[in-house]
Amino acid sequence: MAQPPSSTDDEPVPAAPGASRSGTLMMCAAAGLVLIAGLVNGHGDSAGPGPAGAPRPAAAAGQSAATSSPRPTTTESGRPVGKHLPRSAPVRLRIPKIWVDAPFTDLHIGSTGQLEPPPAADTNLVGWHAKGAAPGETGTAVIAGHVDTKTSAAVFANLGELKKDDVFYVDRADGTTATFRVYDTETFEKSDFPSDRVYDDTPRAEARLITCAGDYDRSVHDYTDNLVVFARLV
């Protein structure tokens, strides 16, 4: 991937995601739901508008019960759906392949109609759309994390290394662990982000891991792309 031009002023220029990072990096978290490109960078600036579209709130919000393993069920029409767990908040994300072991924070839609990103000061923190499906629950759980900050790499710096059949784990408040297997990874331009494909609920428990990718656009203080990891509960 082409590197951003060298800086001639005091503004830091980020390296490519996954590369060695130093104090010259900007922060980016792929946390926008209504406007996926509405991210906050290391200077606190908001990026320009992106494509519309948002995931629906979880149908089972407020329901919670402990279980030791995923279970199949059927819809009201009797159509079978995939394995799933009862609703329970996530507490920790573990991705052994890329050395991620991070706590969760709740993310909510702000006054701008965008999902607020995780706090910029904590490089080892992921957020989930708390009004959407919980990881392991039927539907699409959205998990966002920063790729870097002004001072160091962040929790999703190496997210691009995940490939099909890699696994990750979400420890949940009810004491269960949801295990996900990756089935696809794609990078999308923020100006042409497929919101329906990424965010629409599915008849089985799925998760999306999202962060920034591509080149850094100095004119809008944001990365050009989003990296999305698609995974299913197993």
Order of alpha helices (4+ residues) and beta strands (2+ residues): beta-beta-beta-beta-beta-beta-beta-beta-alpha-beta-beta
